[in-house]
């Protein structure tokens, strides 16, 4: 990967306008980080796995 400010700006614009959508498979609280890692390693995650640091 190479940092590219123009690409990041374009991604930000898409996110703000709602045209960039990220599929979230599951969310886990930080206390369950091992369960989140286990879930990812199964290969069944159909999207991003989010670790919530705070509520």
HTML snippet that shows the backbone in 3Dmol.js (N, CA, C, O; Angstrom):
<script src="https://3Dmol.org/build/3Dmol-min.js"></script>
<div id="view" style="width:600px;height:400px;position:relative"></div>
<script>
const pdb = `
ATOM      1  N   UNK A   1       0.834  -1.187   0.000  1.00  0.00           N
ATOM      2  CA  UNK A   1       0.000   0.000   0.000  1.00  0.00           C
ATOM      3  C   UNK A   1       0.870   1.238   0.000  1.00  0.00           C
ATOM      4  O   UNK A   1       1.921   1.283   0.639  1.00  0.00           O
ATOM      5  N   UNK A   2       0.430   2.201  -0.701  1.00  0.00           N
ATOM      6  CA  UNK A   2       1.088   3.506  -0.728  1.00  0.00           C
ATOM      7  C   UNK A   2       0.064   4.558  -0.313  1.00  0.00           C
ATOM      8  O   UNK A   2      -1.037   4.598  -0.861  1.00  0.00           O
ATOM      9  N   UNK A   3       0.413   5.403   0.645  1.00  0.00           N
ATOM     10  CA  UNK A   3      -0.508   6.457   1.056  1.00  0.00           C
ATOM     11  C   UNK A   3      -0.861   7.342  -0.140  1.00  0.00           C
ATOM     12  O   UNK A   3       0.017   7.748  -0.901  1.00  0.00           O
ATOM     13  N   UNK A   4      -2.139   7.633  -0.297  1.00  0.00           N
ATOM     14  CA  UNK A   4      -2.594   8.458  -1.395  1.00  0.00           C
ATOM     15  C   UNK A   4      -3.710   9.362  -0.897  1.00  0.00           C
ATOM     16  O   UNK A   4      -4.846   8.925  -0.717  1.00  0.00           O
ATOM     17  N   UNK A   5      -3.374  10.617  -0.679  1.00  0.00           N
ATOM     18  CA  UNK A   5      -4.328  11.580  -0.144  1.00  0.00           C
ATOM     19  C   UNK A   5      -5.550  11.752  -1.012  1.00  0.00           C
ATOM     20  O   UNK A   5      -6.652  11.928  -0.493  1.00  0.00           O
ATOM     21  N   UNK A   6      -5.384  11.707  -2.325  1.00  0.00           N
ATOM     22  CA  UNK A   6      -6.522  11.874  -3.226  1.00  0.00           C
ATOM     23  C   UNK A   6      -7.500  10.711  -3.109  1.00  0.00           C
ATOM     24  O   UNK A   6      -8.715  10.907  -3.130  1.00  0.00           O
ATOM     25  N   UNK A   7      -6.963   9.499  -2.987  1.00  0.00           N
ATOM     26  CA  UNK A   7      -7.846   8.345  -2.824  1.00  0.00           C
ATOM     27  C   UNK A   7      -8.599   8.423  -1.491  1.00  0.00           C
ATOM     28  O   UNK A   7      -9.791   8.123  -1.427  1.00  0.00           O
ATOM     29  N   UNK A   8      -7.900   8.826  -0.437  1.00  0.00           N
ATOM     30  CA  UNK A   8      -8.551   8.947   0.868  1.00  0.00           C
ATOM     31  C   UNK A   8      -9.632  10.021   0.841  1.00  0.00           C
ATOM     32  O   UNK A   8     -10.688   9.860   1.451  1.00  0.00           O
ATOM     33  N   UNK A   9      -9.370  11.103   0.142  1.00  0.00           N
ATOM     34  CA  UNK A   9     -10.362  12.166   0.024  1.00  0.00           C
ATOM     35  C   UNK A   9     -11.597  11.656  -0.718  1.00  0.00           C
ATOM     36  O   UNK A   9     -12.726  11.940  -0.319  1.00  0.00           O
ATOM     37  N   UNK A  10     -11.386  10.915  -1.781  1.00  0.00           N
ATOM     38  CA  UNK A  10     -12.499  10.356  -2.555  1.00  0.00           C
ATOM     39  C   UNK A  10     -13.305   9.364  -1.710  1.00  0.00           C
ATOM     40  O   UNK A  10     -14.536   9.371  -1.747  1.00  0.00           O
ATOM     41  N   UNK A  11     -12.614   8.518  -0.953  1.00  0.00           N
ATOM     42  CA  UNK A  11     -13.312   7.575  -0.075  1.00  0.00           C
ATOM     43  C   UNK A  11     -14.141   8.318   0.973  1.00  0.00           C
ATOM     44  O   UNK A  11     -15.265   7.921   1.279  1.00  0.00           O
ATOM     45  N   UNK A  12     -13.581   9.394   1.519  1.00  0.00           N
ATOM     46  CA  UNK A  12     -14.310  10.190   2.511  1.00  0.00           C
ATOM     47  C   UNK A  12     -15.565  10.793   1.894  1.00  0.00           C
ATOM     48  O   UNK A  12     -16.623  10.796   2.523  1.00  0.00           O
ATOM     49  N   UNK A  13     -15.460  11.301   0.677  1.00  0.00           N
ATOM     50  CA  UNK A  13     -16.620  11.869  -0.006  1.00  0.00           C
ATOM     51  C   UNK A  13     -17.699  10.801  -0.221  1.00  0.00           C
ATOM     52  O   UNK A  13     -18.884  11.059  -0.009  1.00  0.00           O
ATOM     53  N   UNK A  14     -17.289   9.621  -0.636  1.00  0.00           N
ATOM     54  CA  UNK A  14     -18.245   8.538  -0.848  1.00  0.00           C
ATOM     55  C   UNK A  14     -18.925   8.136   0.460  1.00  0.00           C
ATOM     56  O   UNK A  14     -20.123   7.852   0.475  1.00  0.00           O
ATOM     57  N   UNK A  15     -18.170   8.110   1.550  1.00  0.00           N
ATOM     58  CA  UNK A  15     -18.728   7.744   2.852  1.00  0.00           C
ATOM     59  C   UNK A  15     -19.729   8.792   3.320  1.00  0.00           C
ATOM     60  O   UNK A  15     -20.801   8.451   3.820  1.00  0.00           O
ATOM     61  N   UNK A  16     -19.383  10.062   3.161  1.00  0.00           N
ATOM     62  CA  UNK A  16     -20.266  11.142   3.613  1.00  0.00           C
ATOM     63  C   UNK A  16     -21.571  11.145   2.826  1.00  0.00           C
ATOM     64  O   UNK A  16     -22.634  11.397   3.395  1.00  0.00           O
ATOM     65  N   UNK A  17     -21.507  10.871   1.542  1.00  0.00           N
ATOM     66  CA  UNK A  17     -22.715  10.891   0.717  1.00  0.00           C
ATOM     67  C   UNK A  17     -23.505   9.590   0.799  1.00  0.00           C
ATOM     68  O   UNK A  17     -24.588   9.486   0.223  1.00  0.00           O
ATOM     69  N   UNK A  18     -22.973   8.599   1.509  1.00  0.00           N
ATOM     70  CA  UNK A  18     -23.676   7.332   1.663  1.00  0.00           C
ATOM     71  C   UNK A  18     -23.497   6.379   0.495  1.00  0.00           C
ATOM     72  O   UNK A  18     -24.169   5.350   0.426  1.00  0.00           O
ATOM     73  N   UNK A  19     -22.606   6.706  -0.417  1.00  0.00           N
ATOM     74  CA  UNK A  19     -22.382   5.848  -1.584  1.00  0.00           C
ATOM     75  C   UNK A  19     -21.320   4.786  -1.327  1.00  0.00           C
ATOM     76  O   UNK A  19     -21.138   3.879  -2.140  1.00  0.00           O
ATOM     77  N   UNK A  20     -20.622   4.893  -0.207  1.00  0.00           N
ATOM     78  CA  UNK A  20     -19.656   3.871   0.189  1.00  0.00           C
ATOM     79  C   UNK A  20     -20.272   3.108   1.352  1.00  0.00           C
ATOM     80  O   UNK A  20     -20.534   3.675   2.412  1.00  0.00           O
ATOM     81  N   UNK A  21     -20.494   1.845   1.146  1.00  0.00           N
ATOM     82  CA  UNK A  21     -21.106   1.044   2.183  1.00  0.00           C
ATOM     83  C   UNK A  21     -20.164  -0.089   2.559  1.00  0.00           C
ATOM     84  O   UNK A  21     -19.574  -0.743   1.699  1.00  0.00           O
ATOM     85  N   UNK A  22     -20.039  -0.301   3.840  1.00  0.00           N
ATOM     86  CA  UNK A  22     -19.179  -1.354   4.360  1.00  0.00           C
ATOM     87  C   UNK A  22     -20.063  -2.415   4.996  1.00  0.00           C
ATOM     88  O   UNK A  22     -20.903  -2.115   5.845  1.00  0.00           O
ATOM     89  N   UNK A  23     -19.868  -3.631   4.587  1.00  0.00           N
ATOM     90  CA  UNK A  23     -20.642  -4.739   5.156  1.00  0.00           C
ATOM     91  C   UNK A  23     -19.996  -5.151   6.479  1.00  0.00           C
ATOM     92  O   UNK A  23     -18.810  -5.476   6.528  1.00  0.00           O
ATOM     93  N   UNK A  24     -20.787  -5.133   7.540  1.00  0.00           N
ATOM     94  CA  UNK A  24     -20.313  -5.530   8.863  1.00  0.00           C
ATOM     95  C   UNK A  24     -20.887  -6.901   9.182  1.00  0.00           C
ATOM     96  O   UNK A  24     -22.104  -7.083   9.214  1.00  0.00           O
ATOM     97  N   UNK A  25     -20.003  -7.863   9.418  1.00  0.00           N
ATOM     98  CA  UNK A  25     -20.442  -9.224   9.748  1.00  0.00           C
ATOM     99  C   UNK A  25     -20.887  -9.304  11.201  1.00  0.00           C
ATOM    100  O   UNK A  25     -21.977  -9.795  11.496  1.00  0.00           O
ATOM    101  N   UNK A  26     -20.046  -8.825  12.104  1.00  0.00           N
ATOM    102  CA  UNK A  26     -20.349  -8.881  13.541  1.00  0.00           C
ATOM    103  C   UNK A  26     -19.605  -7.765  14.265  1.00  0.00           C
ATOM    104  O   UNK A  26     -18.597  -7.242  13.789  1.00  0.00           O
ATOM    105  N   UNK A  27     -20.140  -7.423  15.434  1.00  0.00           N
ATOM    106  CA  UNK A  27     -19.482  -6.485  16.334  1.00  0.00           C
ATOM    107  C   UNK A  27     -19.238  -7.187  17.664  1.00  0.00           C
ATOM    108  O   UNK A  27     -20.086  -7.933  18.153  1.00  0.00           O
ATOM    109  N   UNK A  28     -18.074  -6.939  18.235  1.00  0.00           N
ATOM    110  CA  UNK A  28     -17.715  -7.533  19.522  1.00  0.00           C
ATOM    111  C   UNK A  28     -17.229  -6.438  20.464  1.00  0.00           C
ATOM    112  O   UNK A  28     -16.561  -5.500  20.030  1.00  0.00           O
ATOM    113  N   UNK A  29     -17.559  -6.551  21.756  1.00  0.00           N
ATOM    114  CA  UNK A  29     -16.942  -5.639  22.721  1.00  0.00           C
ATOM    115  C   UNK A  29     -15.470  -6.032  22.903  1.00  0.00           C
ATOM    116  O   UNK A  29     -15.092  -7.176  22.652  1.00  0.00           O
ATOM    117  N   UNK A  30     -14.667  -5.096  23.330  1.00  0.00           N
ATOM    118  CA  UNK A  30     -13.235  -5.344  23.483  1.00  0.00           C
ATOM    119  C   UNK A  30     -12.958  -6.558  24.367  1.00  0.00           C
ATOM    120  O   UNK A  30     -11.994  -7.291  24.144  1.00  0.00           O
ATOM    121  N   UNK A  31     -13.806  -6.764  25.369  1.00  0.00           N
ATOM    122  CA  UNK A  31     -13.609  -7.890  26.285  1.00  0.00           C
ATOM    123  C   UNK A  31     -13.720  -9.248  25.582  1.00  0.00           C
ATOM    124  O   UNK A  31     -13.255 -10.258  26.109  1.00  0.00           O
ATOM    125  N   UNK A  32     -14.324  -9.274  24.415  1.00  0.00           N
ATOM    126  CA  UNK A  32     -14.495 -10.521  23.675  1.00  0.00           C
ATOM    127  C   UNK A  32     -13.596 -10.570  22.430  1.00  0.00           C
ATOM    128  O   UNK A  32     -13.951 -11.181  21.422  1.00  0.00           O
ATOM    129  N   UNK A  33     -12.454  -9.933  22.512  1.00  0.00           N
ATOM    130  CA  UNK A  33     -11.565  -9.854  21.356  1.00  0.00           C
ATOM    131  C   UNK A  33     -11.097 -11.239  20.898  1.00  0.00           C
ATOM    132  O   UNK A  33     -10.898 -11.456  19.703  1.00  0.00           O
ATOM    133  N   UNK A  34     -10.921 -12.163  21.818  1.00  0.00           N
ATOM    134  CA  UNK A  34     -10.506 -13.513  21.420  1.00  0.00           C
ATOM    135  C   UNK A  34     -11.595 -14.196  20.598  1.00  0.00           C
ATOM    136  O   UNK A  34     -11.302 -14.877  19.615  1.00  0.00           O
ATOM    137  N   UNK A  35     -12.843 -14.014  20.999  1.00  0.00           N
ATOM    138  CA  UNK A  35     -13.954 -14.587  20.236  1.00  0.00           C
ATOM    139  C   UNK A  35     -14.014 -13.979  18.837  1.00  0.00           C
ATOM    140  O   UNK A  35     -14.304 -14.678  17.866  1.00  0.00           O
ATOM    141  N   UNK A  36     -13.743 -12.694  18.736  1.00  0.00           N
ATOM    142  CA  UNK A  36     -13.730 -12.034  17.427  1.00  0.00           C
ATOM    143  C   UNK A  36     -12.624 -12.605  16.548  1.00  0.00           C
ATOM    144  O   UNK A  36     -12.840 -12.876  15.367  1.00  0.00           O
ATOM    145  N   UNK A  37     -11.452 -12.785  17.122  1.00  0.00           N
ATOM    146  CA  UNK A  37     -10.332 -13.360  16.361  1.00  0.00           C
ATOM    147  C   UNK A  37     -10.655 -14.785  15.932  1.00  0.00           C
ATOM    148  O   UNK A  37     -10.349 -15.183  14.808  1.00  0.00           O
ATOM    149  N   UNK A  38     -11.267 -15.547  16.819  1.00  0.00           N
ATOM    150  CA  UNK A  38     -11.653 -16.921  16.485  1.00  0.00           C
ATOM    151  C   UNK A  38     -12.657 -16.926  15.334  1.00  0.00           C
ATOM    152  O   UNK A  38     -12.566 -17.757  14.430  1.00  0.00           O
ATOM    153  N   UNK A  39     -13.605 -16.004  15.368  1.00  0.00           N
ATOM    154  CA  UNK A  39     -14.618 -15.919  14.313  1.00  0.00           C
ATOM    155  C   UNK A  39     -13.960 -15.606  12.966  1.00  0.00           C
ATOM    156  O   UNK A  39     -14.306 -16.211  11.951  1.00  0.00           O
ATOM    157  N   UNK A  40     -13.026 -14.677  12.954  1.00  0.00           N
ATOM    158  CA  UNK A  40     -12.348 -14.308  11.711  1.00  0.00           C
ATOM    159  C   UNK A  40     -11.574 -15.488  11.141  1.00  0.00           C
ATOM    160  O   UNK A  40     -11.565 -15.700   9.928  1.00  0.00           O
ATOM    161  N   UNK A  41     -10.932 -16.249  12.001  1.00  0.00           N
ATOM    162  CA  UNK A  41     -10.104 -17.359  11.512  1.00  0.00           C
ATOM    163  C   UNK A  41     -10.938 -18.519  10.961  1.00  0.00           C
ATOM    164  O   UNK A  41     -10.402 -19.389  10.275  1.00  0.00           O
ATOM    165  N   UNK A  42     -12.246 -18.540  11.255  1.00  0.00           N
ATOM    166  CA  UNK A  42     -13.089 -19.602  10.694  1.00  0.00           C
ATOM    167  C   UNK A  42     -13.279 -19.426   9.201  1.00  0.00           C
ATOM    168  O   UNK A  42     -13.594 -20.386   8.499  1.00  0.00           O
ATOM    169  N   UNK A  43     -13.090 -18.201   8.704  1.00  0.00           N
ATOM    170  CA  UNK A  43     -13.297 -17.934   7.291  1.00  0.00           C
ATOM    171  C   UNK A  43     -14.747 -17.714   6.921  1.00  0.00           C
ATOM    172  O   UNK A  43     -15.073 -17.627   5.737  1.00  0.00           O
ATOM    173  N   UNK A  44     -15.636 -17.620   7.919  1.00  0.00           N
ATOM    174  CA  UNK A  44     -17.062 -17.457   7.651  1.00  0.00           C
ATOM    175  C   UNK A  44     -17.526 -16.008   7.760  1.00  0.00           C
ATOM    176  O   UNK A  44     -18.712 -15.729   7.580  1.00  0.00           O
ATOM    177  N   UNK A  45     -16.623 -15.091   8.050  1.00  0.00           N
ATOM    178  CA  UNK A  45     -17.006 -13.689   8.186  1.00  0.00           C
ATOM    179  C   UNK A  45     -17.358 -13.136   6.807  1.00  0.00           C
ATOM    180  O   UNK A  45     -16.517 -13.101   5.909  1.00  0.00           O
ATOM    181  N   UNK A  46     -18.599 -12.707   6.650  1.00  0.00           N
ATOM    182  CA  UNK A  46     -19.055 -12.124   5.397  1.00  0.00           C
ATOM    183  C   UNK A  46     -19.127 -10.610   5.563  1.00  0.00           C
ATOM    184  O   UNK A  46     -20.205 -10.018   5.512  1.00  0.00           O
ATOM    185  N   UNK A  47     -17.985 -10.004   5.761  1.00  0.00           N
ATOM    186  CA  UNK A  47     -17.900  -8.577   6.002  1.00  0.00           C
ATOM    187  C   UNK A  47     -16.854  -8.301   7.062  1.00  0.00           C
ATOM    188  O   UNK A  47     -16.091  -9.185   7.451  1.00  0.00           O
ATOM    189  N   UNK A  48     -16.831  -7.076   7.518  1.00  0.00           N
ATOM    190  CA  UNK A  48     -15.844  -6.658   8.507  1.00  0.00           C
ATOM    191  C   UNK A  48     -16.284  -7.063   9.910  1.00  0.00           C
ATOM    192  O   UNK A  48     -17.475  -7.127  10.214  1.00  0.00           O
ATOM    193  N   UNK A  49     -15.299  -7.332  10.750  1.00  0.00           N
ATOM    194  CA  UNK A  49     -15.555  -7.634  12.160  1.00  0.00           C
ATOM    195  C   UNK A  49     -15.085  -6.426  12.953  1.00  0.00           C
ATOM    196  O   UNK A  49     -13.927  -6.018  12.859  1.00  0.00           O
ATOM    197  N   UNK A  50     -15.986  -5.863  13.727  1.00  0.00           N
ATOM    198  CA  UNK A  50     -15.735  -4.629  14.455  1.00  0.00           C
ATOM    199  C   UNK A  50     -15.461  -4.955  15.917  1.00  0.00           C
ATOM    200  O   UNK A  50     -16.192  -5.730  16.535  1.00  0.00           O
ATOM    201  N   UNK A  51     -14.408  -4.362  16.464  1.00  0.00           N
ATOM    202  CA  UNK A  51     -14.105  -4.448  17.890  1.00  0.00           C
ATOM    203  C   UNK A  51     -14.448  -3.089  18.501  1.00  0.00           C
ATOM    204  O   UNK A  51     -13.825  -2.075  18.182  1.00  0.00           O
ATOM    205  N   UNK A  52     -15.435  -3.086  19.371  1.00  0.00           N
ATOM    206  CA  UNK A  52     -15.865  -1.830  19.998  1.00  0.00           C
ATOM    207  C   UNK A  52     -15.039  -1.583  21.253  1.00  0.00           C
ATOM    208  O   UNK A  52     -15.034  -2.399  22.174  1.00  0.00           O
ATOM    209  N   UNK A  53     -14.348  -0.460  21.282  1.00  0.00           N
ATOM    210  CA  UNK A  53     -13.518  -0.124  22.423  1.00  0.00           C
ATOM    211  C   UNK A  53     -14.345   0.474  23.555  1.00  0.00           C
ATOM    212  O   UNK A  53     -13.994   0.316  24.724  1.00  0.00           O
ATOM    213  N   UNK A  54     -15.433   1.156  23.224  1.00  0.00           N
ATOM    214  CA  UNK A  54     -16.327   1.742  24.229  1.00  0.00           C
ATOM    215  C   UNK A  54     -17.762   1.538  23.778  1.00  0.00           C
ATOM    216  O   UNK A  54     -18.024   1.259  22.608  1.00  0.00           O
ATOM    217  N   UNK A  55     -18.687   1.679  24.716  1.00  0.00           N
ATOM    218  CA  UNK A  55     -20.119   1.583  24.356  1.00  0.00           C
ATOM    219  C   UNK A  55     -20.636   2.909  23.898  1.00  0.00           C
ATOM    220  O   UNK A  55     -21.812   3.029  23.555  1.00  0.00           O
TER     221      UNK A  55
END
`;
const viewer = $3Dmol.createViewer("view");
viewer.addModel(pdb, "pdb");
viewer.setStyle({}, {cartoon: {color: "spectrum"}});
viewer.zoomTo();
viewer.render();
</script>
